[in-house]
């Protein structure tokens, strides 16, 4: 991945991460997500303002005896409490009057259901959601269980099942308990105060209600020593503002007002007014500063990690680039080893194999475990021929110099063996890396290139020689013709003179033919197919070997029908026939018979070259097509002749077979397709 793409990815991730953290901050502060925060932070829309104008009388109703949340002061007859202060704050935020109507709790719910009032604060549940719309949460309240200190049969809220429970009519706790406990005998009251008095009289086993209200009445009624609240609390839920289903716009208006008073910290001021430094109805939230610092710290850490990643990636690239220049530790080479097609091994100073790659293990046909700790000697004994491989490795340990030698395997393939010293941080040689590379094809290509260069040189030389020889041959031929004409004119009848002139003419003609053949077969032709007269083509090749055949006393039989044409690559056919005929001649140093037979059936050309030479042993017969394999004396052959023949035949889409017996002779049979 490009650096620019990585930077873009980093920025995107950073923005996403910041957005998530900002969302959590907003959620912890205002109990809404980031998108809702931005939406609800806007001013009232035209539709919302119009709704307020059309509905000037907004009425809030609530329980009249749930101090300190909401209650009617007995002295001033004023409706007071935390909820009342919150409603008044919302009224100021919206700039409209919200009228307040105290009622018993159950009556306030019924009034809201009928649509006689507009707002009531309560806990949301499934049953209420079918009748009302809910605003965003305003504050949290805990539901608790109040039991007597003496004669108490309820030790935790889990013991409530089957007990007599007092709670205000239509209170949230009724549904909560009914879903979780069976057999509860509910005693519905108009408020918590009445429920506590029933508990005091032992007419019920427990009271369930809001923690703040129960705590208030315990103090007011001076019952702290007679009753206690079970720990832990029964539930903790969010208090919302409920409105009738048909007043959806009012919910949107209230949500904006709720967010407004939260942003102005009015909720905290109201809680401080009623509870001092304690805030039992506040949302549990993480400090904004801590979250911001955490966000900043995480982003900085992320940035440092990203920079470190880029630096580490760059360093890794540099290490890969300079692998052979850096210190190699115990496991550095393994991954590279197994991906390289060369044979790779690591030796210690005792010439034991410490490691090797998959390519070498596969070539050996053994597992790595079987080969590790074997000495270098097994390479020569079972795989390669050549100088002492262990000696080369030992010399690299001694002087620290890289070395290179050429070795052969049992199939006569040529390999290049290289040694590389592996040093520690002090420059001491700990191990030696040995690589073995198959260079057979390279050697063949070099030989072919050399042969091609020789043929070009021979062609140039032949052209020059032909020019220099043909001129005097032309003069000899012309003067012989004149001499012959003068003799006839003088009517000289001398047998010796006529015979001499005849021999001169034959010699000139033979020399001219030799020069023509030399030019033909030293010229490098293109690789295109052309129609070739096989009979004529074979005779031209044999003409080049005529003197050798006569000198070695070899009898030649050419059995190829005249006008046997085949569309074929002339250059490839030239290589094939010259090599096979030359090999047959070399196999008969003391004379023998050479038979060349050719014919065509359909679109296939059949050629056989058979000699009565020394033959080929069964052992050598399986190796004759291997490159550089030869049984000839030094400087008598390169071992590439039959390899070239085999490859040329394969390229032409044909095949070759051989039959041979020692001291009886050899026969090569070729089948080539007509390249129509």
C-alpha positions as CSV (number, residue, x, y, z in Angstrom):
1,X,0.0,0.0,0.0
2,X,1.3,3.5,-0.9
3,X,2.2,5.9,1.8
4,X,-0.5,8.4,0.7
5,X,-3.1,5.7,0.9
6,X,-1.9,4.7,4.4
7,X,-2.1,8.3,5.5
8,X,-5.6,8.6,4.2
9,X,-6.6,5.4,5.9
10,X,-5.0,6.6,9.1
11,X,-6.9,9.9,8.9
12,X,-10.2,8.1,8.3
13,X,-9.6,5.8,11.2
14,X,-8.7,8.7,13.4
15,X,-11.8,10.6,12.4
16,X,-14.0,7.6,13.1
17,X,-12.3,7.0,16.4
18,X,-12.7,10.7,17.4
19,X,-16.4,10.6,16.3
20,X,-17.0,7.5,18.5
21,X,-15.4,9.1,21.5
22,X,-17.2,12.4,21.0
23,X,-20.4,10.4,20.7
24,X,-19.7,8.6,24.0
25,X,-18.9,12.0,25.7
26,X,-22.2,13.4,24.4
27,X,-24.1,10.3,25.4
28,X,-22.6,10.3,28.9
29,X,-23.4,14.0,29.4
30,X,-26.8,14.3,27.7
31,X,-27.9,10.7,27.1
32,X,-28.3,11.2,23.4
33,X,-26.0,10.4,20.5
34,X,-23.9,12.9,18.6
35,X,-26.3,13.2,15.6
36,X,-29.2,13.8,17.9
37,X,-27.1,16.4,19.9
38,X,-26.5,18.5,16.7
39,X,-30.1,18.2,15.6
40,X,-31.6,19.1,19.0
41,X,-29.1,21.9,19.5
42,X,-30.8,23.9,16.8
43,X,-33.5,26.5,17.4
44,X,-37.1,25.7,17.2
45,X,-38.3,25.2,13.7
46,X,-41.2,27.2,12.1
47,X,-43.5,24.2,12.6
48,X,-42.6,23.9,16.3
49,X,-43.0,27.6,16.9
50,X,-46.4,27.5,15.2
51,X,-47.4,24.6,17.4
52,X,-46.6,26.6,20.5
53,X,-48.6,29.5,19.2
54,X,-51.6,27.3,18.5
55,X,-51.3,25.5,21.8
56,X,-50.6,28.2,24.4
57,X,-51.9,26.2,27.4
58,X,-49.4,23.4,28.1
59,X,-50.3,21.6,31.3
60,X,-47.9,19.4,33.4
61,X,-49.6,17.1,35.9
62,X,-47.9,14.9,38.5
63,X,-48.2,13.2,41.8
64,X,-49.0,15.7,44.5
65,X,-47.3,13.8,47.3
66,X,-43.9,12.4,46.2
67,X,-41.4,14.7,47.9
68,X,-38.7,15.7,47.2
69,X,-39.6,15.0,43.5
70,X,-43.0,16.8,43.6
71,X,-45.4,17.7,46.4
72,X,-47.7,20.4,47.7
73,X,-46.1,22.3,50.6
74,X,-48.5,22.1,53.6
75,X,-47.6,25.6,54.8
76,X,-47.4,27.6,51.5
77,X,-49.8,25.4,49.5
78,X,-47.2,25.7,46.7
79,X,-46.4,22.8,44.3
80,X,-42.7,22.1,44.9
81,X,-40.0,19.6,44.1
82,X,-37.2,18.6,41.8
83,X,-39.6,17.8,38.9
84,X,-41.4,21.1,39.4
85,X,-38.1,23.0,39.2
86,X,-37.2,21.1,36.0
87,X,-40.6,21.9,34.4
88,X,-40.1,25.6,35.3
89,X,-36.6,25.5,33.8
90,X,-38.1,24.0,30.6
91,X,-40.7,26.7,30.6
92,X,-38.0,29.4,30.7
93,X,-35.9,27.6,28.0
94,X,-38.9,27.6,25.7
95,X,-40.2,31.0,26.5
96,X,-43.7,29.8,27.2
97,X,-45.7,29.1,30.3
98,X,-46.2,25.5,31.4
99,X,-49.0,25.2,33.8
100,X,-48.6,22.8,36.7
101,X,-51.5,20.6,38.0
102,X,-50.9,18.5,41.1
103,X,-53.0,15.2,41.3
104,X,-52.7,11.8,42.9
105,X,-50.3,9.7,40.8
106,X,-52.9,7.4,39.4
107,X,-55.2,10.4,38.5
108,X,-52.3,12.2,36.7
109,X,-51.8,9.1,34.5
110,X,-55.5,8.9,33.7
111,X,-55.6,12.7,33.0
112,X,-52.7,12.3,30.5
113,X,-54.4,9.3,28.9
114,X,-57.6,11.3,28.3
115,X,-55.6,14.2,26.8
116,X,-56.7,16.6,29.5
117,X,-53.0,17.4,30.4
118,X,-50.0,17.5,28.2
119,X,-47.0,16.3,30.2
120,X,-46.2,13.9,33.0
121,X,-42.9,12.6,34.2
122,X,-42.7,8.8,34.7
123,X,-40.7,5.6,34.0
124,X,-41.3,4.3,30.4
125,X,-42.5,0.7,29.9
126,X,-44.1,-1.3,27.1
127,X,-47.7,-0.7,28.4
128,X,-47.2,3.1,28.6
129,X,-45.5,3.2,25.2
130,X,-48.8,2.1,23.6
131,X,-50.5,5.2,25.1
132,X,-47.8,7.9,25.2
133,X,-44.9,9.3,23.4
134,X,-41.6,9.6,25.3
135,X,-39.1,12.4,25.5
136,X,-35.3,12.0,26.0
137,X,-34.4,11.0,29.5
138,X,-34.4,13.8,32.1
139,X,-32.9,12.1,35.1
140,X,-32.4,8.7,36.8
141,X,-34.3,7.2,39.7
142,X,-33.8,4.1,41.7
143,X,-36.6,1.8,42.8
144,X,-36.0,0.2,46.3
145,X,-37.6,-2.1,48.7
146,X,-38.4,-0.8,52.2
147,X,-38.8,-3.5,55.0
148,X,-39.2,-3.3,58.8
149,X,-36.2,-3.9,61.0
150,X,-38.1,-6.3,63.3
151,X,-40.0,-9.3,62.1
152,X,-38.8,-9.0,58.6
153,X,-39.3,-12.0,56.3
154,X,-37.6,-10.4,53.3
155,X,-33.8,-10.3,53.4
156,X,-33.4,-9.3,49.7
157,X,-35.6,-8.4,46.9
158,X,-35.5,-12.0,45.7
159,X,-37.7,-12.9,48.6
160,X,-40.6,-10.7,47.4
161,X,-42.5,-13.5,45.6
162,X,-45.7,-14.3,47.5
163,X,-45.4,-11.3,49.9
164,X,-47.8,-8.4,50.6
165,X,-46.4,-5.3,48.8
166,X,-47.6,-1.8,49.1
167,X,-47.0,0.6,46.2
168,X,-48.8,3.6,44.7
169,X,-51.5,2.8,42.1
170,X,-50.2,2.6,38.5
171,X,-46.6,2.9,39.7
172,X,-43.9,1.6,37.4
173,X,-42.8,-0.9,40.1
174,X,-46.1,-2.9,39.7
175,X,-45.2,-4.0,36.1
176,X,-41.6,-4.5,37.0
177,X,-42.4,-6.8,39.9
178,X,-45.2,-8.7,38.1
179,X,-42.8,-9.6,35.3
180,X,-40.2,-11.1,37.7
181,X,-42.0,-12.5,40.7
182,X,-45.1,-14.7,41.1
183,X,-47.8,-14.6,43.8
184,X,-47.3,-11.0,44.9
185,X,-50.2,-9.6,46.9
186,X,-50.3,-5.9,45.8
187,X,-51.9,-3.3,48.1
188,X,-52.3,-0.2,46.0
189,X,-52.2,3.2,47.7
190,X,-52.6,6.8,46.6
191,X,-48.9,7.6,47.5
192,X,-45.8,6.4,49.2
193,X,-46.7,8.0,52.5
194,X,-49.8,5.9,52.8
195,X,-47.8,2.8,51.8
196,X,-45.2,3.4,54.5
197,X,-47.9,3.8,57.1
198,X,-49.4,0.4,56.1
199,X,-45.9,-1.1,56.6
200,X,-45.6,0.6,60.0
201,X,-48.9,-1.0,61.0
202,X,-47.6,-4.4,59.7
203,X,-50.5,-4.6,57.2
204,X,-48.0,-5.3,54.4
205,X,-44.5,-7.0,54.3
206,X,-42.7,-4.3,52.3
207,X,-43.1,-1.1,50.4
208,X,-41.7,-0.6,46.8
209,X,-41.2,2.8,45.3
210,X,-38.7,5.6,44.4
211,X,-35.6,5.8,46.6
212,X,-35.7,9.6,47.0
213,X,-39.4,9.6,48.0
214,X,-39.1,6.7,50.5
215,X,-35.9,8.3,52.0
216,X,-37.8,11.6,52.4
217,X,-40.7,10.1,54.2
218,X,-38.5,8.0,56.5
219,X,-36.9,11.2,57.7
220,X,-40.2,13.1,57.9
221,X,-42.1,10.3,59.7
222,X,-39.0,9.6,61.9
223,X,-38.9,5.9,61.0
224,X,-35.2,5.4,60.3
225,X,-34.8,3.3,63.4
226,X,-37.8,1.1,62.5
227,X,-37.3,0.5,58.8
228,X,-34.5,0.1,56.3
229,X,-34.0,0.0,52.6
230,X,-32.7,-3.3,51.2
231,X,-29.3,-3.4,49.4
232,X,-28.9,-3.5,46.5
233,X,-31.6,-1.4,44.9
234,X,-34.3,-3.1,42.9
235,X,-33.8,-1.1,39.7
236,X,-32.5,2.1,38.3
237,X,-34.4,3.6,35.3
238,X,-34.5,6.8,33.3
239,X,-37.3,9.2,34.0
240,X,-38.8,10.8,30.9
241,X,-41.6,13.2,30.0
242,X,-44.6,11.4,28.6
243,X,-47.1,13.2,26.2
244,X,-50.2,12.0,24.5
245,X,-49.7,10.1,21.2
246,X,-51.2,12.9,19.1
247,X,-48.7,15.5,20.2
248,X,-45.5,14.4,18.5
249,X,-44.4,18.0,17.8
250,X,-44.5,18.7,21.5
251,X,-42.0,15.8,22.1
252,X,-39.5,17.4,19.6
253,X,-39.9,20.8,21.4
254,X,-39.4,19.2,24.8
255,X,-36.3,17.3,23.7
256,X,-34.6,20.6,22.5
257,X,-35.5,22.2,25.8
258,X,-34.2,19.2,27.8
259,X,-30.8,19.4,26.0
260,X,-30.8,23.2,26.5
261,X,-31.1,23.0,30.3
262,X,-28.5,20.2,30.4
263,X,-26.0,22.2,28.4
264,X,-26.5,25.1,30.8
265,X,-25.9,22.8,33.8
266,X,-29.4,23.7,35.2
267,X,-29.9,20.0,36.2
268,X,-26.8,20.0,38.4
269,X,-28.0,23.3,40.1
270,X,-31.5,21.8,40.8
271,X,-29.9,18.7,42.3
272,X,-27.5,20.8,44.4
273,X,-30.5,22.9,45.6
274,X,-32.3,19.8,46.9
275,X,-29.5,17.5,47.9
276,X,-26.4,19.7,48.4
277,X,-23.2,18.1,47.0
278,X,-25.0,14.8,46.6
279,X,-26.7,14.1,43.4
280,X,-28.7,10.9,43.6
281,X,-30.8,11.6,40.5
282,X,-27.9,12.6,38.2
283,X,-26.8,10.4,35.3
284,X,-23.7,8.4,35.9
285,X,-21.1,10.0,33.6
286,X,-17.5,10.2,33.0
287,X,-15.7,13.6,33.3
288,X,-15.6,15.4,30.0
289,X,-12.0,16.4,30.6
290,X,-11.0,12.9,31.3
291,X,-12.6,11.7,28.1
292,X,-11.0,14.5,26.1
293,X,-7.6,13.8,27.6
294,X,-8.2,10.1,26.9
295,X,-9.2,10.9,23.4
296,X,-6.1,13.0,22.8
297,X,-3.8,10.5,24.4
298,X,-5.2,7.6,22.3
299,X,-4.9,9.6,19.1
300,X,-1.3,10.6,20.0
301,X,-0.6,6.9,20.8
302,X,-2.3,5.9,17.5
303,X,-0.2,8.5,15.6
304,X,3.0,7.3,17.2
305,X,2.1,3.7,16.4
306,X,1.4,4.7,12.8
307,X,4.8,6.6,12.5
308,X,6.5,3.6,14.1
309,X,4.8,1.3,11.6
310,X,5.9,3.4,8.6
311,X,9.5,3.6,10.0
312,X,9.5,-0.2,10.7
313,X,8.1,-0.9,7.2
314,X,10.9,1.3,5.7
315,X,13.5,-0.5,7.8
316,X,12.1,-3.9,6.8
317,X,12.3,-2.9,3.1
318,X,15.9,-1.8,3.7
319,X,16.7,-5.1,5.4
320,X,15.2,-7.1,2.5
321,X,17.3,-5.0,0.1
322,X,20.5,-5.6,1.9
323,X,19.9,-9.1,3.2
324,X,23.4,-10.4,2.4
325,X,25.0,-7.3,3.9
326,X,23.4,-7.6,7.4
327,X,24.1,-9.9,10.3
328,X,22.2,-13.2,9.8
329,X,20.8,-14.8,12.9
330,X,19.5,-18.3,13.5
331,X,16.2,-18.1,11.8
332,X,16.7,-15.3,9.2
333,X,17.1,-17.5,6.1
334,X,14.3,-20.0,6.4
335,X,11.5,-18.0,4.8
336,X,13.8,-16.9,2.0
337,X,15.2,-20.4,1.7
338,X,11.9,-22.1,1.0
339,X,10.9,-19.6,-1.6
340,X,14.1,-20.0,-3.7
341,X,14.3,-22.5,-6.5
342,X,18.1,-22.9,-6.1
343,X,19.5,-25.6,-3.8
344,X,20.4,-23.8,-0.5
345,X,22.3,-25.2,2.5
346,X,23.9,-23.8,5.6
347,X,27.0,-25.6,7.0
348,X,28.7,-25.2,10.4
349,X,32.5,-25.3,10.9
350,X,32.4,-29.1,11.2
351,X,30.9,-29.3,7.8
352,X,27.5,-30.5,9.1
353,X,24.3,-29.3,7.4
354,X,22.4,-27.1,9.8
355,X,19.6,-26.1,7.4
356,X,18.4,-26.5,3.9
357,X,15.6,-25.3,1.7
358,X,12.6,-27.2,0.3
359,X,13.9,-27.3,-3.2
360,X,17.0,-29.2,-2.1
361,X,15.1,-31.6,0.1
362,X,12.7,-32.3,-2.8
363,X,15.6,-32.9,-5.2
364,X,17.2,-35.3,-2.7
365,X,13.9,-37.1,-2.0
366,X,14.3,-37.0,1.7
367,X,12.8,-34.9,4.5
368,X,14.8,-32.1,6.1
369,X,15.2,-34.0,9.3
370,X,16.9,-36.9,7.5
371,X,19.4,-34.5,5.9
372,X,20.2,-32.1,8.7
373,X,23.5,-32.9,10.5
374,X,24.8,-35.0,7.6
375,X,28.3,-34.1,6.5
376,X,29.2,-32.5,3.2
377,X,30.7,-35.8,2.0
378,X,27.3,-37.2,1.1
379,X,26.9,-34.6,-1.7
380,X,29.8,-36.0,-3.6
381,X,29.1,-39.6,-2.7
382,X,25.5,-39.7,-3.7
383,X,24.7,-36.7,-5.8
384,X,27.5,-34.8,-7.4
385,X,30.9,-35.5,-9.1
386,X,33.7,-33.0,-9.0
387,X,36.3,-31.6,-6.6
388,X,36.0,-32.0,-2.9
389,X,32.9,-30.0,-1.9
390,X,33.9,-30.1,1.7
391,X,37.3,-28.6,0.9
392,X,35.7,-25.6,-0.8
393,X,33.5,-24.9,2.3
394,X,36.4,-25.4,4.6
395,X,38.5,-22.8,2.6
396,X,35.6,-20.3,2.9
397,X,35.7,-20.8,6.7
398,X,39.4,-20.3,6.7
399,X,39.8,-17.1,4.6
400,X,36.2,-15.7,4.5
401,X,36.3,-15.5,0.7
402,X,33.3,-16.4,-1.5
403,X,34.0,-19.3,-3.9
404,X,32.5,-20.7,-7.0
405,X,33.0,-24.1,-8.8
406,X,31.2,-26.1,-11.4
407,X,30.1,-29.7,-10.6
408,X,28.1,-32.4,-12.3
409,X,25.4,-34.7,-11.1
410,X,24.8,-38.3,-12.0
411,X,22.7,-37.3,-15.0
412,X,25.7,-35.1,-16.3
413,X,23.8,-31.9,-15.6
414,X,26.1,-29.0,-14.8
415,X,25.7,-27.0,-11.6
416,X,27.3,-23.9,-10.2
417,X,28.2,-24.2,-6.5
418,X,28.7,-20.9,-4.6
419,X,29.8,-20.4,-1.0
420,X,29.1,-17.3,1.1
421,X,30.4,-16.7,4.7
422,X,27.8,-15.7,7.3
423,X,29.3,-13.5,10.0
424,X,28.2,-12.4,13.4
425,X,28.3,-8.7,14.6
426,X,32.0,-9.1,15.4
427,X,32.9,-10.2,11.9
428,X,33.5,-13.8,12.9
429,X,32.4,-16.5,10.5
430,X,29.8,-18.7,12.1
431,X,28.3,-20.5,9.1
432,X,28.7,-20.9,5.4
433,X,25.8,-20.6,3.0
434,X,26.1,-22.9,0.0
435,X,23.9,-22.4,-3.1
436,X,23.8,-24.8,-6.0
437,X,22.3,-23.6,-9.3
438,X,21.5,-25.6,-12.4
439,X,23.5,-23.9,-15.3
440,X,23.1,-26.7,-17.9
441,X,20.9,-24.5,-20.1
442,X,23.3,-21.6,-19.8
443,X,26.2,-23.8,-20.9
444,X,24.2,-25.2,-23.8
445,X,23.3,-21.7,-24.9
446,X,27.0,-20.6,-24.6
447,X,28.0,-23.6,-26.8
448,X,25.3,-22.9,-29.3
449,X,26.3,-19.3,-29.5
450,X,29.9,-20.3,-30.0
451,X,28.9,-22.8,-32.7
452,X,26.8,-20.1,-34.4
453,X,29.8,-17.7,-34.2
454,X,32.0,-20.3,-35.7
455,X,29.6,-21.0,-38.5
456,X,29.4,-17.3,-39.3
457,X,33.2,-17.2,-39.4
458,X,33.3,-20.3,-41.5
459,X,30.7,-18.8,-43.9
460,X,32.7,-15.6,-44.2
461,X,36.0,-17.6,-44.7
462,X,34.3,-19.9,-47.2
463,X,33.0,-16.9,-49.2
464,X,36.5,-15.4,-49.3
465,X,38.1,-18.7,-50.2
466,X,35.5,-19.5,-52.9
467,X,36.2,-16.1,-54.5
468,X,39.9,-16.6,-54.5
469,X,39.7,-20.2,-55.7
470,X,37.0,-19.8,-58.3
471,X,38.9,-17.2,-60.2
472,X,41.9,-19.4,-60.9
473,X,39.6,-22.4,-61.5
474,X,37.7,-20.3,-64.1
475,X,41.0,-19.4,-65.8
476,X,42.1,-23.1,-65.7
477,X,38.7,-24.1,-67.2
478,X,38.9,-21.4,-69.9
479,X,42.5,-22.2,-70.9
480,X,41.7,-25.9,-70.9
481,X,38.9,-25.2,-73.3
482,X,41.2,-23.2,-75.5
483,X,43.9,-25.8,-75.3
484,X,41.4,-28.5,-76.1
485,X,40.1,-26.5,-79.1
486,X,43.7,-25.9,-80.5
487,X,44.5,-29.7,-80.2
488,X,41.4,-30.5,-82.1
489,X,42.2,-27.9,-84.7
490,X,45.8,-29.4,-85.1
491,X,44.2,-32.9,-85.1
492,X,46.7,-34.2,-82.6
493,X,45.8,-37.7,-81.8
494,X,47.7,-38.3,-78.5
495,X,45.9,-40.3,-75.8
496,X,47.9,-38.9,-72.9
497,X,47.1,-35.3,-73.9
498,X,43.4,-36.0,-74.2
499,X,43.4,-37.9,-70.9
500,X,45.3,-35.1,-69.1
501,X,42.8,-32.5,-70.4
502,X,39.9,-34.8,-69.2
503,X,41.4,-35.1,-65.7
504,X,41.9,-31.3,-65.5
505,X,38.3,-30.7,-66.4
506,X,37.0,-33.3,-63.9
507,X,39.2,-31.8,-61.1
508,X,38.0,-28.3,-61.8
509,X,34.4,-29.5,-61.7
510,X,34.9,-31.4,-58.4
511,X,36.6,-28.4,-56.8
512,X,33.8,-26.2,-57.9
513,X,31.2,-28.6,-56.4
514,X,33.1,-28.8,-53.1
515,X,33.1,-25.0,-52.9
516,X,29.4,-24.8,-53.6
517,X,28.6,-27.4,-50.9
518,X,30.9,-25.6,-48.4
519,X,29.0,-22.3,-49.1
520,X,25.6,-24.0,-48.8
521,X,26.3,-25.6,-45.4
522,X,28.3,-22.8,-43.8
523,X,25.5,-20.3,-44.6
524,X,23.1,-19.6,-41.6
525,X,19.6,-19.8,-43.0
526,X,16.4,-18.6,-41.4
527,X,14.1,-20.7,-39.3
528,X,11.2,-20.7,-41.8
529,X,9.9,-23.9,-43.4
530,X,10.5,-24.5,-47.1
531,X,10.0,-27.3,-49.6
532,X,13.2,-29.5,-49.6
533,X,14.2,-32.3,-51.9
534,X,15.4,-34.8,-49.4
535,X,17.4,-36.9,-51.9
536,X,19.3,-33.9,-53.1
537,X,19.7,-32.5,-49.6
538,X,21.2,-35.7,-48.3
539,X,23.6,-36.0,-51.2
540,X,24.9,-32.5,-50.6
541,X,25.7,-33.3,-47.0
542,X,27.4,-36.6,-48.0
543,X,29.5,-34.7,-50.5
544,X,31.1,-32.8,-47.6
545,X,32.1,-36.1,-45.9
546,X,33.2,-37.8,-49.2
547,X,36.9,-37.6,-48.5
548,X,36.5,-38.9,-44.9
549,X,34.4,-41.8,-46.2
550,X,37.0,-42.7,-48.7
551,X,39.9,-42.3,-46.3
552,X,38.3,-44.5,-43.6
553,X,37.1,-47.1,-46.2
554,X,33.4,-46.7,-45.5
555,X,30.9,-48.0,-48.0
556,X,27.9,-45.7,-48.5
557,X,24.4,-46.6,-49.6
558,X,21.8,-43.9,-50.1
559,X,18.3,-45.2,-50.5
560,X,16.1,-42.2,-51.0
561,X,13.7,-41.9,-53.8
562,X,14.3,-39.0,-56.2
563,X,11.9,-36.1,-56.0
564,X,11.0,-36.9,-52.3
565,X,9.9,-33.4,-51.2
566,X,9.0,-32.4,-47.7
567,X,8.0,-29.0,-46.3
568,X,10.4,-28.6,-43.4
569,X,12.9,-26.3,-41.6
570,X,16.0,-26.7,-43.7
571,X,18.4,-25.4,-41.0
572,X,17.0,-27.9,-38.4
573,X,17.2,-30.8,-40.8
574,X,20.8,-29.8,-41.7
575,X,21.8,-30.0,-38.0
576,X,20.1,-33.4,-37.6
577,X,21.7,-35.1,-40.6
578,X,25.2,-33.7,-40.2
579,X,25.4,-34.7,-36.5
580,X,24.0,-38.2,-37.1
581,X,26.2,-38.9,-40.2
582,X,29.3,-37.5,-38.5
583,X,28.6,-39.8,-35.5
584,X,28.3,-42.8,-37.7
585,X,31.6,-42.0,-39.5
586,X,33.3,-41.5,-36.1
587,X,32.0,-44.9,-35.0
588,X,33.8,-46.7,-38.0
589,X,37.4,-45.6,-37.8
590,X,38.5,-48.9,-39.5
591,X,35.8,-48.9,-42.2
592,X,32.3,-50.3,-42.5
593,X,29.0,-49.7,-44.1
594,X,26.8,-46.6,-43.8
595,X,23.3,-46.8,-45.0
596,X,21.0,-43.7,-45.3
597,X,17.4,-44.5,-46.1
598,X,14.5,-42.1,-46.5
599,X,10.9,-42.2,-47.7
600,X,7.6,-40.5,-47.2
601,X,4.3,-41.9,-46.2
602,X,1.3,-39.5,-46.2
603,X,2.4,-36.4,-44.3
604,X,5.3,-38.1,-42.5
605,X,9.0,-38.3,-43.5
606,X,10.9,-41.4,-42.4
607,X,14.7,-41.3,-42.3
608,X,17.1,-43.9,-40.9
609,X,20.9,-43.8,-40.6
610,X,22.5,-47.1,-39.9
611,X,26.2,-48.0,-39.5
612,X,28.3,-51.0,-38.7
613,X,30.4,-49.2,-36.2
614,X,31.5,-49.9,-32.6
615,X,27.9,-49.6,-31.2
616,X,26.7,-48.1,-27.9
617,X,26.5,-50.0,-24.6
618,X,23.2,-50.3,-22.7
619,X,24.6,-48.1,-19.9
620,X,25.5,-45.3,-22.3
621,X,22.3,-45.7,-24.4
622,X,20.1,-44.1,-21.7
623,X,22.4,-41.0,-21.5
624,X,23.2,-40.2,-25.1
625,X,20.7,-37.4,-25.3
626,X,22.0,-35.7,-22.1
627,X,23.9,-32.5,-22.7
628,X,27.7,-32.8,-22.5
629,X,27.5,-36.6,-22.4
630,X,30.1,-38.1,-24.7
631,X,32.2,-41.3,-24.9
632,X,34.6,-39.8,-27.4
633,X,38.2,-39.0,-26.5
634,X,39.0,-35.4,-25.2
635,X,38.9,-32.8,-27.9
636,X,36.9,-35.2,-30.2
637,X,33.4,-34.1,-29.1
638,X,31.5,-31.7,-27.0
639,X,28.6,-34.0,-25.9
640,X,26.1,-31.7,-27.5
641,X,25.5,-33.3,-30.9
642,X,22.8,-35.8,-30.0
643,X,21.3,-33.3,-27.5
644,X,20.9,-30.8,-30.3
645,X,19.5,-33.5,-32.6
646,X,16.9,-34.5,-30.0
647,X,15.8,-30.9,-29.3
648,X,15.6,-30.0,-33.0
649,X,13.4,-33.1,-33.6
650,X,11.2,-32.2,-30.7
651,X,10.8,-28.6,-32.0
652,X,9.7,-30.1,-35.4
653,X,7.1,-32.2,-33.7
654,X,8.8,-35.5,-34.5
655,X,10.5,-38.3,-32.6
656,X,13.7,-40.3,-32.7
657,X,14.6,-43.8,-31.6
658,X,17.8,-45.8,-31.5
659,X,18.9,-49.4,-31.6
660,X,22.5,-50.4,-31.0
661,X,24.7,-53.4,-30.1
662,X,28.3,-53.3,-29.2
663,X,30.7,-54.2,-32.0
664,X,27.7,-54.6,-34.4
665,X,26.5,-51.1,-35.1
666,X,23.8,-48.5,-34.5
667,X,20.6,-47.4,-36.2
668,X,18.9,-44.1,-35.6
669,X,15.3,-43.8,-36.9
670,X,13.6,-40.4,-37.3
671,X,10.0,-39.6,-38.0
672,X,9.3,-35.9,-39.0
673,X,5.9,-34.4,-39.9
674,X,5.5,-32.5,-43.2
675,X,5.1,-28.9,-42.0
676,X,2.3,-28.1,-44.5
